[in-house]
C-alpha cells in the first residue's frame, strides 16, 4: 500500500513538472512563428505583399495558442505551413514585380536604341543629300566651262549618281529604322499588357493553397 501511494505521488509530481515544460514549449513555438511572420510584415520590400496569406498565418498561430495538447501537433504543423506559405507568396509577388520592371526597362532600352538608329540614319541621309546637291552644282559649273572640262564634268556626274544611289539606300535604311522603332513601341506596349494580365492570377494563387491544407 505504501509502495502504491509512493508510485502515485511520483506520477503526480512528474505530470506537474511536465505541464510547465509543455507550456514553455508552446510559448517557444508561438514566439518563433510570430517573430518569423512579424519579420515578413516589417520587411520594407515585401511586407505589403501576400496580405491574405499573412492574415491566414496569424489566424493559424492564434489557433495554436488555444489548441489543446492533443490537437497541438497538427495545429502546429498547419501554423508552420501557413507562415512558410505567406513568405513564399510574398517572395513570388516580389519577384513578379521585379521581373515586370526589368521587362519594362528592357523594352525602353530597345525603343531608345531604335530611336537612336533612326536619328543616325536621318542625319546620314541629310549628309548624303547635301553631298548630292553639291555634286550636282559642281557638275553644272564644270559643264558651263566648256568642252575642255567635259571629262571632269563626266566624272562629277558619275559621283553625283553614286551619291544619289547612296542617298536612296540611306533613305531605305531610315524608313526601316522608323518601322523598327514603331514595332519596338508596339512590342513594349503588348508586353506591359501581358505582364499586367499575368499579375492578376498571382492574387488568386494563395487561395489555391487552401486545397492542400
Secondary structure, DSSP 4 states (H G I P E B T S, - for coil): -HHHHHHHHHHHHHHHHHHHHHHHHHHHHHHHHHHHHHHHHT-TTTTTS-HHHHHHHHHHHHHHHH--HHHHHHHHHHHHHHHHHHHHHHHHHHHHHHHHHHHHHHHHHHHHHHHHHHHHHHHHHHHHHHHHHHHHHHHHHHHHT-GGGHHHHHHHHHHHHHHHHHHHHHHHHHHHHHHHHHHHHHHHHHHHHHHHHHHHHHHHHHHHGGGG-
